[in-house]
Amino acid sequence: MIHPSALVSSSAKIEEGVEIGPYSIIHENVYIGRNSKIGAFCEIGLPTAHAKQSKLEIGDGAVIRSHTVIYAGSQIGPGLQTGHHVCVRENSEISEGVQLGSRTDVQGDCSIGAHTKMHADVHVGKRSKIGSFVWLFPEVLLTNDPMPPSETLIGPVIEDYCVIASKVMVFPGVKIASNAVVAAGSVVKNDIPEWKLASGNPAKPACDVRILRMPGNPKEKAYPWRNRFHRGYPPEVVQAWVEQANTMGNVK
């Protein structure tokens, strides 16, 4: 289903079940997987001289909402979901099930792991590396230039299962290790070890996140969050989490 006002290149490959909304542009060398939905006023496969390859590949079941722009040269796995006015620059590798909130800006040469979720207004600086099952809440800012403006770009690294709360700023080259949690409004200038809660400016490790309890229910552990929060994740992933929790004796 392609709206009559949409412009679709004859060299683009559009699989069955794809919907393309009004006034959207699909450039050449674009592949869109089956049952994907492209909203109105989107531009998919925008050419750029910075792309290492001309092809843009978007996996099955994508939901790309209005006014989203995705540049040429990236590989995106199945199940992508974007909000409105999202921008994804060239040379990015985005795994399956990733969610990019409205006005999120992925600046290119980035990697994002499976089922990572970003809320609105997240800025992912060029060369950032984000793991799987990461949460980035509104207005998180990942920077990459240690002496702006310069040509020396060093993206931060955020490993699997991290939670980065609202309005956190992460400095260039910083590593936030797996399962860490960064409190809202923090400025991360130094590496954060795994399983640590960090807060402040500069953010410093305060405690092991596994001692934290849910508000109103001190018997329920807050972390690992995957032991208590499953909404929106594939059944097979949730099942693996449940089995792991049972093995470790972490079932509440």
Helices and strands as residue ranges (DSSP letters): E 7-8, E 13-14, E 19-20, E 25-26, E 30-32, E 37-38, E 43-46, E 56-58, E 63-64, E 69-71, E 75-76, E 81-82, E 87-88, E 93-94, E 99-100, E 105-106, E 111-112, E 117-118, E 123-124, E 129-130, E 135-136, E 141-142, E 157-158, E 163-164, E 169-170, E 175-176, E 181-182, E 187-188, E 196-200, E 203-208, G 209-211, E 213-214, E 217-221, G 225-227, H 235-248
